[in-house]
Amino acid sequence: MRTPDLDARTLVLGVAGVHVTVFALAGSLGHPTLYVVFAVASAGFLGLLAGRGAFGVAAALCGGTLLVALAYPLATLVTFTTPTAVLDALARPDVRRTLYVSVYGPLLATLLAGVLGVPLALLLRRGFAGQAAIEALVDLPLVVPHSVAGLAVLLAFGQNGAFPTLPVLGATPGLVLALAFVGAPYLVNGAREGFEAVDRDAERAARSLGASRFETFRRVTGPLAVRGVLSGAVLCWGRAVSEYGAVAVVAYNVAVFYPPAGERVQAMFGSVFVVHELDVNFQSAVAVAVLLLVVCVAVFLAVRALTRETGRWT
């Protein structure tokens, strides 16, 4: 029997349909405030229907206000432009190059952060002397201003830096290093939470049956922690996609191999391209922003779906 799930799904779809209708109506009347008020009030009403008392209603109102603050700007962005304008933007070669760099660069940064960060997350889960200092160092990029992070990466790894022969300024390696710098904390912390959720008794049981440390990790720890690792990777990729400050310093224009052209081309990272486009044509900038949003959300949802399925397999 799946009736409760079906009823819940029907309720969600019904509420979403009402919100879309009211949003469109408020926009057509030129009074978007009406929708904001409706959205917050409807959250409180749903909290009241849940029957959890005054505290439940207050919590629903607070949560509804936050959700409106998160969703309403994106809905406004998407409805500001037209499908024709978005398709026109997609037809531009420079926009297609931007989309490629905006997905390709963060994926490389996530791979780099994963190869280097997952073993560190495992060590942090097991504990060692000086762990508090290492944890603070891992989280430090979260509080460093983004332009400062870009400048730090440029000075550390650019010309006369640790790897003098590595192209950093305006190059793909510099872009990847900058994105990995800002995104790595999310991957390390997500992976560590995944490892910490693994039952140590299961690991001890595997060792007692003669499994080596590597076999225990491969057959027990790794599969049980993979969902946390993938969740951290999703957050790392999402953080990298949204980066602007560090990229603007290190790779405002980046030279990257572009498969459709079969050669290296100059391209801008997505967030940098949108800001640059604002100085040229506001309508075009919005269309490009919507296109980037659609691509990033599609990749994000696909990876999240993979994460859920992996959680079921494990």
Secondary structure, DSSP 8 states (H G I E B T S, - for coil): --HHHHHHHHHHHHHHHHHHHHHHHHHHHT-HHHHHHHHHHHHHHHHHHTT-HHHHHHHHHHHHHHHHHHHHHHHHHHHHS-HHHHHHHHTSHHHHHHHHHHHHHHHHHHHHHHHHHHHHHHHHHH--TTHHHHHHHHHGGGTS-HHHHHHHHHHHHSTTSSSTTS--TTBHHHHHHHHHHHHHHHHHHHHHHHHHTS-HHHHHHHHHTT--HHHHIIIIIHHHHHHHHHHHHHHHHHHHHT--HHHHHH-SSEEEEETTTTEEEEE--HHHHHHHHHTT-HHHHHHHHHHHHHHHHHHHHHHHHHHHHHHHH-
